[in-house]
C-alpha cells in the first residue's frame, strides 16, 4: 500500500501532509528568499551535511529542544532576531524539528505581523503521527504546560521517516504512546491492529509508515468536524490530563507519549473502579500500554501534587475537573471527576502499586531490539 499524501481541511485553508524520502531536496524546492528556517539544534547537528548548503541561501535559527524555550521569555530573543533580521509579512517560517520547535514556530507565525505562513518538517515520531496536524499551537506559562495558545495551521507538512533513524528508543516509544492513544480511541479493530503490529513498527518502516498515515487520517476525521475542540475532539484528551500531570511532577523527565501511556492506564483504572470496564478488559489494555512505558518508575509521584496538577488542566471548566474515561476501545467519554477522598485513595493505590506491578508483569519490549 502506498499512502503518499492526505489533505486536511482547516478554518484558515486546506493543507497537505506529504510523505517524502529526501527532506533536503523537498526543502530546497520550498524555500524562497527571505524565508527563515527554525531548526531543532540537535537536528542541525545530526543533519548539518544536508542542511548547510541550503542555509547559504536563507537565514536559520537553531532552537534548543527544552520546555523552557516554550514561554514568553523563551520567545522574546527569537522574535527579536526575526525583526532585527528584516523578516517581513510576506516571508515564511519553515520549522524542522519536534513538538517544541513546532510550537515555537507556529505560535510565533500566528502572532508576528498578525500572521505569516509557515511550513513544517516534523522530525520525531510523536510529531509525525500526531501533533503535525490539528492547528493547535501552545506555549507554557511558568511550570504549567501548554496554557497559552491558539489555532494556526501550516501551509504544508512534509514527513520523512529517515529522521526517525536517529531517535532514541525512549523518544521513539514516546511517539508510539501517542499513536496507541488514537488506536484505542478508534475502536476494537484498530486496537487489535496495534496489538499485532506494535513490535513490528520498531523494525519495519513500511508497517510504521502505514500506522502513522492511519493515525493522522483518523485524527483528521475529528479535526475536520471539530477543529476548535468544542465537542467530539475532546476524546483526544484521553490519557492526557493524567499524562500532563506526570510530566509536570517529573520535570519532564518522563517524555510526553510515555506519560500519556501511563495516563491512559490511569483513566482505565478509574474506569475499572467506577464499574465502566471489567478487570479482564483493563488487563487486556494494560498489556499493550505497559509494553510502551517500559521500565519507568513512578513511586515518588506525590498524590496531593498530582491532584493539584489535575486542577490546573486547561480542559477544566469552572471548579469542575473533567477527564476522559472509557467503556472499552472506541468508547471513550468525557465526564466530571469529583476529587473525593475515595478518588484520592484510588490514585494512592495506583501509584503505590505501579512499580511493583510493572516489574512483575513487564515483558521484553522494544528496548531489547
C-alpha positions as CSV (number, residue, x, y, z in Angstrom):
1,X,0.0,0.0,0.0
2,X,1.4,3.4,-1.0
3,X,-0.1,6.2,1.0
4,X,1.8,9.4,0.0
5,X,-0.4,12.3,0.8
6,X,-3.5,13.4,2.7
7,X,-5.3,16.8,2.9
8,X,-6.7,18.4,6.0
9,X,-9.5,20.9,5.7
10,X,-9.0,23.8,8.1
11,X,-10.8,27.0,9.0
12,X,-7.9,29.0,7.5
13,X,-7.0,26.9,4.5
14,X,-6.6,23.3,3.4
15,X,-3.1,21.9,3.9
16,X,-1.4,18.8,2.7
17,X,0.7,16.2,4.5
18,X,3.2,14.8,2.1
19,X,5.4,11.7,2.7
20,X,8.8,12.2,1.1
21,X,12.1,10.3,1.1
22,X,14.5,13.3,0.7
23,X,13.7,16.1,3.0
24,X,16.6,18.3,1.9
25,X,15.6,18.2,-1.8
26,X,12.0,19.0,-0.8
27,X,13.1,21.8,1.5
28,X,15.2,23.2,-1.4
29,X,12.1,23.3,-3.6
30,X,10.0,25.1,-0.9
31,X,12.5,27.8,0.2
32,X,12.1,31.3,-1.1
33,X,14.4,34.4,-0.5
34,X,13.6,36.0,2.9
35,X,12.3,32.8,4.5
36,X,13.7,31.8,7.9
37,X,14.2,28.2,8.9
38,X,13.8,27.3,12.6
39,X,15.6,24.1,13.3
40,X,16.0,21.9,16.4
41,X,19.6,22.3,17.5
42,X,20.0,18.5,17.8
43,X,18.6,18.0,14.3
44,X,21.0,20.6,13.0
45,X,24.0,18.7,14.4
46,X,22.8,15.4,13.1
47,X,21.8,16.6,9.6
48,X,24.1,19.5,9.0
49,X,25.6,17.9,5.9
50,X,22.2,18.0,4.2
51,X,21.1,21.4,5.6
52,X,24.3,23.5,5.4
53,X,24.1,24.0,1.6
54,X,20.5,25.3,1.9
55,X,21.4,27.6,4.7
56,X,23.8,29.5,2.5
57,X,20.7,30.9,0.7
58,X,18.4,31.6,3.7
59,X,18.6,32.5,7.4
60,X,18.1,29.9,10.1
61,X,17.7,29.9,13.9
62,X,18.7,26.9,16.0
63,X,16.2,26.1,18.8
64,X,17.2,24.2,21.9
65,X,14.5,21.5,22.4
66,X,13.8,22.4,26.0
67,X,10.4,23.1,27.6
68,X,11.6,26.4,29.0
69,X,12.0,27.7,25.4
70,X,8.2,27.4,25.1
71,X,7.5,30.6,27.1
72,X,7.2,34.3,26.6
73,X,10.7,34.7,28.0
74,X,12.0,32.0,25.6
75,X,10.2,33.5,22.6
76,X,11.5,37.1,23.1
77,X,15.0,36.6,21.7
78,X,13.6,34.5,18.8
79,X,11.1,37.2,17.8
80,X,13.7,40.0,18.3
81,X,16.1,38.1,15.9
82,X,13.4,37.9,13.3
83,X,12.6,41.6,13.4
84,X,16.2,42.7,13.6
85,X,17.0,40.5,10.6
86,X,14.3,42.2,8.4
87,X,11.7,39.5,8.4
88,X,8.6,40.7,6.7
89,X,4.9,39.9,6.4
90,X,5.4,38.2,3.0
91,X,8.2,35.9,4.3
92,X,7.6,32.4,5.7
93,X,8.8,30.4,8.6
94,X,9.9,26.8,8.0
95,X,10.2,24.6,11.0
96,X,12.4,21.5,11.2
97,X,12.1,19.6,14.5
98,X,9.8,18.0,17.1
99,X,7.0,19.4,19.1
100,X,8.9,22.2,20.8
101,X,10.2,23.6,17.5
102,X,6.7,23.2,16.1
103,X,5.0,25.1,18.9
104,X,7.5,27.9,19.0
105,X,7.4,28.4,15.2
106,X,3.6,28.0,14.9
107,X,2.8,30.3,17.8
108,X,5.2,33.0,16.5
109,X,3.9,32.7,13.0
110,X,0.4,33.2,14.3
111,X,1.2,36.5,16.2
112,X,4.0,38.2,14.3
113,X,2.6,40.8,11.9
114,X,-0.8,39.3,12.8
115,X,0.1,36.1,11.0
116,X,2.6,34.7,8.4
117,X,2.7,31.4,6.6
118,X,4.7,28.5,8.0
119,X,5.7,25.0,6.8
120,X,6.6,22.0,8.9
121,X,9.1,19.1,8.6
122,X,8.4,17.0,11.8
123,X,11.4,15.0,12.9
124,X,10.1,13.0,15.8
125,X,7.6,10.1,15.7
126,X,5.3,12.0,18.1
127,X,5.1,15.0,15.8
128,X,4.8,12.9,12.6
129,X,1.9,10.7,13.9
130,X,0.0,13.4,15.9
131,X,0.9,17.0,16.6
132,X,1.8,18.0,13.0
133,X,-1.9,18.3,12.2
134,X,-4.8,19.8,14.1
135,X,-3.8,23.5,14.0
136,X,-3.1,23.9,17.7
137,X,-0.2,26.0,18.9
138,X,0.8,26.2,22.6
139,X,3.4,27.6,24.9
140,X,3.9,27.1,28.6
141,X,3.2,29.6,31.4
142,X,5.6,29.2,34.3
143,X,5.8,25.5,35.1
144,X,2.3,24.8,33.7
145,X,2.3,23.1,30.3
146,X,0.5,24.5,27.2
147,X,-1.6,27.2,28.9
148,X,-1.3,29.8,26.2
149,X,-2.1,29.2,22.5
150,X,-4.4,29.4,19.5
151,X,-5.2,27.6,16.3
152,X,-2.9,28.3,13.3
153,X,-2.3,25.6,10.7
154,X,0.8,25.3,8.5
155,X,0.7,25.7,4.7
156,X,2.2,22.3,4.3
157,X,3.7,19.4,6.2
158,X,6.5,17.1,4.9
159,X,7.1,13.8,6.6
160,X,10.4,11.9,6.0
161,X,10.7,8.8,8.1
162,X,14.5,8.8,7.8
163,X,14.5,11.4,10.6
164,X,13.4,8.6,12.9
165,X,16.6,6.7,12.4
166,X,18.4,9.0,14.9
167,X,15.7,9.0,17.5
168,X,16.5,7.4,20.9
169,X,14.4,4.4,21.8
170,X,12.7,6.4,24.6
171,X,11.7,9.1,22.2
172,X,10.5,6.5,19.7
173,X,8.3,4.9,22.3
174,X,7.0,8.4,23.2
175,X,5.7,8.7,19.7
176,X,4.3,5.2,19.8
177,X,2.4,6.2,23.0
178,X,0.6,8.9,21.2
179,X,-0.3,6.6,18.4
180,X,-1.6,4.0,20.9
181,X,-4.0,6.7,22.1
182,X,-5.5,7.1,18.7
183,X,-5.7,3.3,18.0
184,X,-7.6,2.8,21.3
185,X,-10.0,5.7,20.7
186,X,-10.7,4.4,17.2
187,X,-12.1,1.1,18.3
188,X,-11.7,-2.7,18.8
189,X,-10.4,-3.3,15.2
190,X,-7.6,-0.7,15.4
191,X,-6.8,-1.8,19.0
192,X,-6.2,-5.3,17.7
193,X,-4.2,-4.0,14.8
194,X,-1.9,-2.2,17.2
195,X,-1.6,-5.3,19.3
196,X,-0.5,-7.2,16.2
197,X,1.9,-4.6,14.7
198,X,3.3,-2.7,17.8
199,X,6.6,-4.7,17.9
200,X,6.9,-4.8,14.1
201,X,6.7,-1.0,13.9
202,X,10.2,-0.8,15.6
203,X,11.7,-2.9,12.8
204,X,9.7,-2.4,9.6
205,X,9.5,1.1,8.1
206,X,6.6,0.0,5.8
207,X,4.5,-1.1,8.8
208,X,5.4,2.1,10.7
209,X,4.5,4.3,7.7
210,X,1.1,2.8,7.4
211,X,0.5,3.2,11.2
212,X,1.5,6.8,11.0
213,X,-0.7,7.5,8.0
214,X,-3.7,5.8,9.6
215,X,-3.1,7.7,12.9
216,X,-3.1,11.0,11.0
217,X,-6.1,10.1,8.9
218,X,-8.1,9.1,12.0
219,X,-7.2,12.3,13.7
220,X,-8.1,14.3,10.6
221,X,-11.6,12.9,10.7
222,X,-12.1,14.5,14.1
223,X,-10.2,17.7,13.4
224,X,-12.3,18.5,10.3
225,X,-15.5,18.1,12.4
226,X,-14.3,19.9,15.5
227,X,-11.2,21.9,14.8
228,X,-11.6,24.2,17.8
229,X,-12.0,21.3,20.3
230,X,-15.6,22.1,21.3
231,X,-17.1,18.6,21.2
232,X,-16.1,15.3,19.5
233,X,-12.4,16.1,19.6
234,X,-12.5,16.2,23.4
235,X,-12.0,12.5,23.4
236,X,-8.4,13.0,22.3
237,X,-7.7,14.2,25.8
238,X,-7.9,10.5,26.8
239,X,-4.8,9.9,28.9
240,X,-3.6,13.5,28.5
241,X,-4.8,15.2,31.7
242,X,-3.2,12.5,33.8
243,X,-0.1,12.4,31.5
244,X,0.4,16.1,31.7
245,X,0.3,15.9,35.5
246,X,3.0,13.2,35.4
247,X,5.2,15.3,33.0
248,X,4.9,18.3,35.4
249,X,5.7,16.3,38.5
250,X,8.7,14.6,37.0
251,X,10.1,17.9,35.5
252,X,9.5,16.4,32.0
253,X,12.0,13.6,32.6
254,X,9.1,11.3,31.5
255,X,8.5,12.0,27.8
256,X,5.1,13.1,26.7
257,X,4.0,9.9,24.9
258,X,5.3,7.7,27.8
259,X,3.3,9.9,30.3
260,X,0.2,9.6,28.1
261,X,0.6,5.8,28.0
262,X,0.5,5.8,31.8
263,X,-2.3,8.4,31.7
264,X,-4.4,6.1,29.7
265,X,-3.8,3.3,32.2
266,X,-4.9,5.7,35.0
267,X,-8.0,6.5,33.1
268,X,-8.7,2.8,32.6
269,X,-8.0,2.1,36.3
270,X,-10.6,4.8,37.3
271,X,-13.0,3.3,34.7
272,X,-12.5,-0.1,36.4
273,X,-13.1,1.3,39.9
274,X,-16.2,3.1,38.7
275,X,-17.6,-0.1,37.0
276,X,-17.3,1.0,33.4
277,X,-15.0,-1.8,32.4
278,X,-14.2,-5.3,33.6
279,X,-10.9,-6.5,35.2
280,X,-10.3,-8.6,32.1
281,X,-10.7,-5.6,29.7
282,X,-8.5,-3.4,32.0
283,X,-5.7,-6.0,31.9
284,X,-6.1,-6.5,28.2
285,X,-5.5,-2.8,27.5
286,X,-2.7,-2.6,30.1
287,X,-0.8,-5.4,28.4
288,X,-0.3,-3.2,25.4
289,X,0.3,0.1,27.3
290,X,2.9,-1.4,29.7
291,X,4.9,-2.5,26.7
292,X,5.2,1.1,25.8
293,X,6.1,2.7,29.1
294,X,8.9,0.2,29.7
295,X,10.8,0.4,33.0
296,X,9.9,3.9,34.2
297,X,9.3,4.3,37.9
298,X,6.6,6.5,39.5
299,X,6.8,5.7,43.2
300,X,7.8,9.2,44.1
301,X,4.7,10.8,42.5
302,X,3.0,12.8,45.3
303,X,-0.8,12.2,45.2
304,X,-1.5,15.7,46.5
305,X,0.7,17.2,43.9
306,X,-0.9,15.0,41.2
307,X,-4.4,16.2,42.2
308,X,-3.2,19.9,42.2
309,X,-1.8,19.4,38.7
310,X,-5.1,18.0,37.5
311,X,-7.0,21.0,38.8
312,X,-4.8,23.2,36.6
313,X,-5.5,21.3,33.4
314,X,-6.7,23.7,30.7
315,X,-9.6,21.5,29.7
316,X,-11.4,22.2,33.0
317,X,-14.4,24.4,33.2
318,X,-15.0,26.4,36.4
319,X,-14.2,24.4,39.5
320,X,-15.1,21.1,37.8
321,X,-12.3,18.6,36.9
322,X,-13.2,16.9,33.5
323,X,-11.4,13.9,32.2
324,X,-11.9,11.2,29.6
325,X,-12.7,7.7,30.8
326,X,-13.6,4.6,28.9
327,X,-16.1,1.7,28.5
328,X,-13.6,0.0,26.2
329,X,-11.8,0.6,22.9
330,X,-13.7,3.1,20.8
331,X,-16.0,4.1,23.8
332,X,-14.3,7.0,25.4
333,X,-16.4,9.7,27.1
334,X,-15.9,13.0,28.9
335,X,-17.1,13.1,32.5
336,X,-16.6,15.2,35.6
337,X,-14.2,13.7,38.2
338,X,-15.1,14.6,41.8
339,X,-11.8,14.8,43.7
340,X,-13.2,12.9,46.7
341,X,-11.2,11.1,49.4
342,X,-12.2,7.9,47.6
343,X,-10.7,9.1,44.3
344,X,-7.6,10.3,46.1
345,X,-7.4,6.8,47.6
346,X,-7.5,5.2,44.1
347,X,-4.6,7.4,43.0
348,X,-2.7,6.4,46.0
349,X,-3.3,2.7,45.3
350,X,-2.4,3.1,41.7
351,X,1.0,4.9,42.2
352,X,2.0,2.7,45.2
353,X,1.5,-0.4,43.2
354,X,2.8,0.8,39.8
355,X,6.4,0.0,40.1
356,X,5.7,-3.4,41.7
357,X,3.2,-4.5,39.1
358,X,5.4,-3.1,36.3
359,X,8.4,-5.1,37.4
360,X,6.3,-8.3,37.8
361,X,4.4,-8.0,34.5
362,X,6.9,-6.3,32.3
363,X,7.8,-8.5,29.2
364,X,10.7,-8.0,26.8
365,X,9.8,-5.0,24.7
366,X,11.2,-2.7,22.1
367,X,14.2,-1.7,24.2
368,X,15.5,-5.2,23.5
369,X,15.6,-4.7,19.8
